Amino acid sequence: MAPAASKQELPPWGNALAGSAGALVANALVYPLDIVKTRLQVQVKRNEKDTHTDTPGHIHYDGTMHAIHHIIEQEGVSGLFTGISGSLLGVVSTNFAYFYCYSMVRTLYQTKVSKNEKPASTLVELSMGAIAGALAQIFTIPISVVTTRQQTQLKSEKKGMLETAKEIIDGPEGVPGLWRGIKASMVLVVNPSITYGAYARLQTLLFPNKLKLAAHEAFLLGSLSKMMATMATQPLIISKVALQSKPPPARGGKPFAGFLDVMKYIVEREGLLGLYKGVAPQLLKGFLVQGILMMTKERVELLFILLFRYVRVLRREQLEKLAKIAADKASEAKNVVVKQVEKA
């Protein structure tokens, strides 16, 4: 009987590729929810003090279904997929970087710090996730900035990824504008760390000593852990989106100074509940994405483990064949030498 599959058999890039594959599938399936939640999060209600004129084509969405209906009505079904190429590129690169870094940090912890098989504590799981998330964000946030701008463009303003990136670079902040919201992103590393920390802890509690999860079990754990992380970090998510998109018309083009400035602005105009606008599609997206991601990742990891085992078997058989050939040749050479000695 073949030994049970173990994630420790995978190298860091194997874990990264498995995580990226899961993220790509999950986010492609629920992308319309992503664009809807982004547009809900960047809009700001008018009040009696506002004197600005809204951009032609501007509309204030009343909720998720109103946003979906209006986007389809004004932009067609394709409008629900605006910026999908950049978004999926960002998802794949961010998740590859995250899972690669997380796998390396975890391996380093298990081999250098904790030399026993005892599961890491919740604090350690959160710390490892935060470190991996911070490293991933540094390299991938420009894609996130470009995608957010694309998702919030009006129909008359639509541009491709490169054009949008050029627009940001040509703006007042220049190239550093591609890293706008980096501070909020650094704080937001607690989101994946909470997600994967909660996933690992829930797995220990709900499915103890189970190395291979069934698809529905991985989906359940992934969804629950993501919902917990989303509710804890929603105000930061709102702030990050506001920082990466164009300033609302009410600010006259003045960008936000930081995520605390965003929170203050939203609370003053919309109250504390304003920090949770767009939470419905955010939760639904997180529920589906994380569930599908972890379910897919578990399957891809298993495929990689089986592939690596097969490669190792082939390599071992090849080495054994080469060793046999070398032994046969050595035996033949020995016989030749013996015969020559006997003749002498």
C-alpha positions in Angstrom: 0.0 0.0 0.0 1.3 3.5 -0.9 2.2 5.8 2.0 -0.3 8.5 2.9 0.2 11.8 1.0 2.1 14.4 3.1 2.4 18.1 2.2 6.0 17.9 3.5 6.9 16.0 0.3 6.3 19.2 -1.7 9.0 21.8 -2.2 8.1 25.5 -1.7 7.4 26.1 -5.4 5.1 23.0 -5.4 3.0 24.5 -2.6 3.1 27.9 -4.3 1.9 26.5 -7.7 -0.9 24.5 -6.0 -2.1 27.6 -4.1 -1.9 29.8 -7.3 -3.9 27.2 -9.3 -6.6 27.2 -6.7 -6.7 31.0 -6.5 -6.9 31.3 -10.3 -9.9 28.9 -10.6 -11.7 30.4 -7.6 -11.3 34.1 -8.5 -12.2 33.5 -12.2 -15.5 31.9 -11.2 -16.6 34.7 -8.8 -15.0 37.7 -10.5 -18.3 39.6 -11.0 -18.6 39.7 -7.2 -15.1 41.2 -7.0 -15.9 44.2 -9.3 -19.3 44.8 -7.5 -17.8 44.9 -4.0 -15.0 47.2 -5.2 -17.4 49.7 -6.7 -19.6 49.6 -3.6 -16.6 50.2 -1.4 -15.2 53.3 -3.3 -18.5 55.2 -3.6 -19.3 57.9 -1.1 -22.7 59.3 -0.3 -23.4 63.0 -1.0 -24.4 65.3 1.8 -25.9 68.8 2.0 -22.4 70.4 2.1 -21.2 69.0 -1.2 -20.9 71.4 -4.1 -19.1 69.3 -6.6 -20.7 68.0 -9.9 -20.7 64.3 -10.4 -18.9 62.9 -13.4 -21.3 62.2 -16.3 -22.4 58.6 -16.1 -21.9 58.4 -12.3 -24.5 56.5 -10.3 -24.7 55.6 -6.6 -25.4 51.9 -6.2 -28.1 50.9 -3.6 -26.7 47.5 -3.1 -25.2 44.3 -4.7 -28.2 43.5 -7.0 -28.6 47.1 -8.0 -24.9 47.3 -8.9 -25.1 44.1 -11.0 -28.2 45.2 -12.8 -26.9 48.6 -13.6 -23.5 47.3 -14.8 -25.1 44.8 -17.2 -27.6 47.5 -18.4 -24.9 50.1 -19.1 -21.9 48.0 -20.0 -23.3 44.6 -20.9 -22.3 41.3 -19.3 -18.7 42.0 -20.2 -18.8 44.9 -17.8 -18.9 42.4 -14.9 -15.5 41.2 -16.1 -13.7 44.6 -16.5 -10.1 44.3 -15.5 -10.2 40.5 -15.1 -6.9 39.9 -16.8 -5.0 42.1 -14.4 -7.0 40.8 -11.4 -6.2 37.2 -12.2 -2.5 38.1 -12.9 -2.5 39.8 -9.5 -4.2 36.8 -7.8 -1.8 34.3 -9.3 1.3 36.3 -8.5 0.2 37.2 -5.0 -0.8 33.7 -4.1 2.3 32.2 -5.7 4.5 34.6 -3.7 2.4 34.0 -0.5 2.4 30.2 -0.6 6.1 30.1 -1.6 7.1 32.4 1.3 4.7 30.6 3.7 6.1 27.2 2.8 9.7 28.4 3.2 8.9 30.1 6.6 7.0 27.1 7.8 9.8 24.7 6.8 12.4 26.9 8.4 10.4 26.9 11.6 9.9 23.2 11.7 13.5 22.3 11.0 15.3 25.0 12.9 13.0 26.1 15.7 10.5 23.4 16.4 12.2 20.0 15.9 9.3 17.9 17.0 6.0 17.0 15.3 3.8 19.1 17.7 1.5 21.4 15.7 2.5 25.1 15.7 0.5 27.4 18.1 -2.1 29.8 16.8 0.3 32.7 17.4 3.1 31.1 15.5 0.7 30.2 12.6 -0.5 33.9 12.5 3.1 35.2 12.6 4.2 32.9 9.8 1.2 34.0 7.7 1.9 37.7 8.4 5.6 37.4 7.3 4.7 35.5 4.1 1.9 38.0 3.4 4.2 41.1 3.9 6.8 39.6 1.5 4.2 38.8 -1.1 2.6 42.3 -1.0 5.9 44.2 -1.6 6.3 42.5 -5.0 2.7 42.3 -6.1 0.9 45.5 -5.0 1.3 47.4 -8.3 -0.9 44.9 -10.0 -3.5 45.4 -7.3 -3.4 49.2 -7.7 -3.8 48.9 -11.5 -6.7 46.4 -11.2 -8.6 48.6 -8.7 -8.3 51.6 -11.0 -9.6 49.5 -13.9 -12.5 48.2 -11.9 -13.6 51.7 -10.9 -13.3 53.3 -14.3 -16.5 54.6 -15.9 -17.5 53.2 -19.3 -16.1 56.3 -21.1 -12.8 56.0 -19.2 -12.0 52.3 -19.9 -8.3 51.5 -20.4 -6.1 48.4 -20.6 -3.6 47.4 -17.9 -0.6 49.1 -19.5 -2.5 52.3 -20.2 -3.8 52.4 -16.7 -0.4 51.8 -15.2 1.0 54.7 -17.4 -1.8 57.0 -16.2 -0.8 56.3 -12.6 2.9 56.8 -13.3 2.2 60.0 -15.2 0.2 61.3 -12.2 1.5 63.5 -9.4 3.0 60.5 -7.5 5.0 59.0 -10.4 6.2 55.4 -10.1 5.7 55.3 -6.3 1.9 55.7 -7.1 2.0 52.0 -8.1 2.7 51.2 -4.5 -0.2 53.4 -3.2 -1.9 51.8 -0.2 1.2 49.8 0.7 0.8 50.7 4.4 -2.7 49.4 4.5 -1.6 46.3 2.6 1.1 45.7 5.2 -1.5 45.9 7.9 -3.8 43.7 5.9 -1.3 40.8 5.9 -3.2 39.9 9.1 -6.1 38.9 6.7 -4.4 35.9 5.1 -2.6 35.1 8.3 -5.9 35.0 10.2 -7.4 33.0 7.3 -4.7 30.3 7.1 -4.1 30.4 10.9 -7.8 29.8 11.4 -7.8 27.2 8.7 -5.0 25.2 10.4 -6.6 25.6 13.8 -10.1 24.6 12.6 -8.6 21.6 10.8 -6.9 20.5 14.0 -10.2 20.9 16.0 -12.7 19.6 13.4 -10.6 17.0 11.6 -7.8 15.9 14.0 -5.1 13.6 12.7 -6.5 13.7 9.2 -3.8 14.3 6.6 -6.0 14.3 3.5 -9.2 16.3 3.6 -12.2 15.5 1.4 -13.3 18.3 -1.1 -16.3 19.4 1.0 -14.2 19.4 4.2 -11.5 21.7 2.6 -14.3 23.9 1.2 -16.0 24.2 4.6 -12.7 25.1 6.5 -11.6 27.5 3.8 -14.9 29.4 3.7 -15.3 29.6 7.5 -11.7 30.9 8.0 -12.1 33.5 5.2 -15.3 34.8 6.7 -13.7 35.3 10.1 -10.8 37.1 8.5 -13.0 39.4 6.4 -15.2 40.6 9.3 -12.1 41.4 11.3 -10.4 43.4 8.6 -13.2 44.9 6.5 -12.4 48.5 7.5 -8.8 48.0 6.3 -10.1 46.5 3.1 -12.3 49.6 2.5 -9.3 51.9 3.2 -7.0 50.0 0.8 -9.5 50.2 -2.0 -10.1 53.9 -1.4 -6.4 54.6 -1.4 -5.8 52.7 -4.7 -8.7 54.2 -6.6 -9.1 57.9 -7.7 -10.2 60.3 -4.9 -14.0 60.8 -4.7 -15.3 63.9 -6.4 -16.2 65.5 -3.1 -12.4 65.8 -2.3 -11.7 67.8 -5.4 -9.0 65.4 -6.6 -7.2 65.5 -3.2 -5.8 62.0 -2.5 -6.1 60.4 1.0 -3.0 60.7 3.2 -3.3 57.2 4.5 -5.7 54.5 5.7 -6.6 56.4 8.9 -7.5 59.4 6.8 -9.8 57.2 4.8 -11.5 55.8 7.9 -12.0 59.3 9.4 -13.5 60.6 6.1 -15.9 57.7 5.8 -17.0 57.7 9.4 -17.7 61.5 9.2 -19.9 61.2 6.2 -21.5 57.7 6.6 -21.0 56.7 10.2 -19.2 53.6 11.5 -21.4 51.3 9.3 -19.7 53.0 6.3 -16.6 51.0 7.1 -18.6 47.9 6.3 -20.1 48.9 3.0 -19.8 46.3 0.4 -19.4 43.6 3.1 -22.2 41.4 1.6 -20.5 40.7 -1.7 -17.1 40.7 0.1 -18.2 37.9 2.4 -19.9 36.0 -0.4 -16.8 36.3 -2.6 -14.6 35.3 0.3 -16.8 32.3 1.2 -16.7 31.0 -2.4 -13.1 31.9 -3.3 -11.5 30.6 -0.2 -13.6 27.4 -0.2 -12.9 26.7 -3.9 -9.2 27.8 -3.4 -8.5 25.4 -0.6 -10.6 22.6 -2.2 -8.6 23.0 -5.4 -5.3 23.5 -3.7 -5.8 20.2 -1.7 -6.4 18.3 -5.0 -3.5 20.0 -6.9 -1.2 19.2 -3.9 -2.2 15.6 -4.1 -1.5 15.5 -7.8 1.9 17.1 -7.3 2.8 14.6 -4.5 1.9 11.7 -6.8 3.9 13.2 -9.6 6.9 13.7 -7.4 6.7 10.1 -6.2 6.5 8.9 -9.8 9.5 10.9 -10.8 11.4 9.6 -7.8 10.5 6.0 -8.7 11.7 6.6 -12.3 14.9 8.1 -11.0 15.5 5.2 -8.7 14.8 2.7 -11.4 17.2 4.6 -13.7 19.9 4.7 -11.1 19.5 1.0 -10.4 19.7 0.2 -14.1 22.9 2.3 -14.4 24.3 0.6 -11.3 23.6 -2.8 -12.8 25.2 -1.8 -16.1 28.3 -0.5 -14.2 28.4 -3.7 -12.2 28.2 -5.9 -15.3 31.0 -4.0 -17.0 33.1 -4.2 -13.8 32.5 -8.0 -13.8 33.4 -8.3 -17.4 36.6 -6.3 -16.9 37.5 -8.5 -13.9 37.0 -11.6 -16.0 39.3 -10.2 -18.7 42.0 -9.4 -16.1 41.7 -12.9 -14.6 42.0 -14.6 -18.0 45.1 -12.5 -18.8 46.7 -13.4 -15.5 46.0 -17.1 -16.0 47.6 -17.0 -19.5 50.7 -15.3 -18.1 
